């Protein structure tokens, strides 16, 4: 699962490998939905077919639609971890 705390509407996210190529196994961009009552948390589900390996470093590119033409774009570095395993 992909989740962000943003105080404006998050449009979507795209996951790319360290070379800047979209990771296969998912249709991009991934639309993120607001978690009701969360005060700014958006989330999206990554497909189990996503072609990544444990410890891969990925760039998550997020677009934000804020009122008053204050749209934003940012990248978040992510590391693939096995579910249930600690760092």
C-alpha positions in Angstrom: 0.0 0.0 0.0 1.1 3.5 -0.8 -0.1 6.2 1.7 0.7 10.0 2.0 -0.2 12.7 4.4 -0.9 15.8 2.3 -3.2 18.7 3.2 -4.4 19.2 -0.4 -6.0 16.8 -2.9 -3.4 14.3 -4.2 -4.1 13.4 -7.8 -1.9 10.4 -8.5 1.4 8.7 -8.1 3.8 6.9 -10.4 6.6 4.6 -9.2 9.8 4.5 -11.2 13.0 2.6 -10.8 16.3 4.3 -10.1 16.9 4.8 -13.8 13.6 6.8 -14.1 11.7 4.0 -15.9 8.1 3.2 -14.8 8.0 -0.1 -12.8 6.0 -2.7 -14.7 3.1 -4.7 -13.4 0.8 -1.7 -12.7 -1.0 0.9 -14.8 0.4 4.4 -14.2 -0.4 6.9 -12.9 -2.1 5.3 -9.8 -5.0 7.3 -8.6 -4.8 7.9 -4.9 -8.0 8.2 -2.8 -8.7 10.3 0.3 -9.1 8.3 3.6 -12.3 9.6 5.1 -11.8 11.5 8.3 -8.0 11.3 8.1 -7.2 15.0 7.8 -5.1 14.6 4.7 -4.1 11.0 4.1 -4.4 9.6 0.6 -3.7 6.0 -0.3 -3.5 3.6 -3.3 -3.0 -0.1 -3.6 0.0 -1.4 -5.5 -0.6 -4.5 -7.6 1.0 -7.8 -6.5 2.3 -8.1 -10.0 4.6 -5.1 -9.5 8.0 -6.1 -10.8 10.3 -5.1 -7.9 12.7 -6.9 -5.6 13.4 -6.5 -1.9 15.8 -3.6 -1.3 15.1 -2.0 -4.7 15.2 1.8 -4.4 12.3 3.5 -6.2 11.1 7.0 -6.8 7.5 7.7 -6.1 6.4 10.7 -8.1 3.3 12.4 -6.7 1.2 15.3 -8.1 -0.9 17.5 -5.9 -3.9 19.7 -7.0 -4.1 22.6 -4.5 -6.5 25.5 -4.8 -5.3 28.8 -6.3 -3.0 27.3 -8.9 -0.7 26.0 -6.2 -0.3 22.6 -7.8 2.8 20.6 -6.8 4.9 17.7 -7.9 7.4 15.9 -5.8 9.4 12.7 -5.6 9.7 10.4 -2.6 12.5 7.8 -2.3 11.1 4.4 -1.3 12.9 1.1 -0.6 11.1 -2.2 -1.2 10.7 -4.2 2.0 9.2 -7.6 2.5 5.8 -7.3 4.3 6.2 -8.0 8.0 10.0 -7.6 8.0 11.6 -4.8 9.9 14.4 -2.6 8.6 
